[in-house]
Amino acid sequence: MNNNLYIDLLKKVLIDYFRLEYGEYKPIAFENPTWKMKGLLALQQILRKRGYEISSQVKFDKQKRMEGLDWPSYAETMIGLKRLDNIEYCFNQIIKDNVAGDFIETGVWRGGAVIFMKALLKNAGINDRIVWVADSFEGLPAPDEASYPADKGDIHYAQKELAISKEQVQKNFEKYGLLDENVRFLKGWFKDTLPTAPIKSIALLRLDGDMYESTMDGLTNLYPKLSKGGFIIIDDWGAVPACQAAVNDYRAKYGITGEIKTIDWTGVYWRKEE
C-alpha cells in the first residue's frame, strides 16, 4: 500500500470516520430520572447485569467529528482530523530537520493521538525514538483550588468517560499492531510521574490535560526537555480558559515568544526556537 494512503486511512479510522453514514449508539443516562423513567431505570439495571444496555441512536455530524467537537462512542480519539493532520505536519518537519528526541502526549484518553505518533514513526522506518503515553488512566484529578485558583469549579474529575484504563489503551495499540518496547507508559498524576520520567529529550510534546494544574505540570517538567526546533501542541487552548492561562503564565515567566499558531477551534502549537 502507498505509505501516504496508509496514513490517510489510519487518521479516518482513528476518528471512526467510516461510521458517519450509520451513526452510533450511546447508552441513555438516567442520573436524575423523573418518576416516568423509574421503570426504565430499573429495567436498565436488570439488563446491565446481563451485559445489555438501553441506548439511543445518535446521528453523526460530519463537521463536528472532523473538528473534534463530539465525544465518539467507539473512536480511539476525539481530537478530530485537523489535530491529527497537525501531528503529521509536526512529525514531517521534525524528521526533515533531524530534530532530536522522543514523542509524548500527556492525557491520552483512548490513545488515538499517541497511536498515530507511533504509526508515523513505524511507517517511516524509525525505531530509535520512544512514544511516551502519560496519563492517570483514572480520569482527571479533583481541582486543587488552593494551589491553582484557575481550576476552581472544574468538573472534569466527575466525567467518568475520561477514565480509560492503561490495559485498554495497550489493547488499542495492539489492535493496530503498534505496541512494542518503544511505547512506554507513565501511569499516575502528572505531578507524580513527570518530574522523574526518564526522558532525555523531546521532539514532539502534546499536552492534553485540560486543567491549569495538569497543563502547568506538563510545561514545567517537559518543556525544558523539548529540543530546539521541536514542537509543542496545546489541545485545550480554546476549550478551557484555565489551560490557556497556564500556557500564558508559563510563557511570560520564561520569556517564550514563539508564535502561537491555530490548528482548529481549540488546538494551537508553536515551534521551540530558543
C-alpha angles and dihedrals in degrees: 000000000000107000093229091052090052092053093045091049092047092054091054092047092050091056091042090241094161093063090061091096094055107032124221139257123247127189114254112243119223100183093138104021121187118226089263089060097049091094092050091049091053090047091050091054091051093048093048090058086058095046098260133118136202104234141170127220113247119199117222123246101211095204093051091052093048090049095043093244099137138054108243120217095216112011120109091229139032096196096096132223100294094058090047088051088053092054089052092049092050091047093052092050092047092053094042092052095037094237110183125233150058132287124247141173123193109207108023107176104191092353102252098138095047091043087056092049090052092047091053091052094047092045089054092049093245114147104158099077127081126224108214118206109200120184142122087234084213101081126258128325123253110262117272093216095176094058098030111031091176088070093057110135094011109155102186090109089065094054101097091185087076093060105092116165124241089239091057093050089049089052089051090055089048092053089064094041090246106117112109141130091288092064107081129182128219105195120192142046112324092239088062103038107034100058092060100030109136094234117138101185138353130214098178123029118184118185118197103158098122096208132082092242095048092046093048091048089055094046096044096048103032111027092072087058093052109111122235105270091025123126133239119199123197110199100187101043094116099030103050120039091200090058091052090048091054091051093048092048093050094046091049093048094052099033095244110172104169111138113263109224126199121239100176139317093317112009125086136168143184137192120242109242101167 
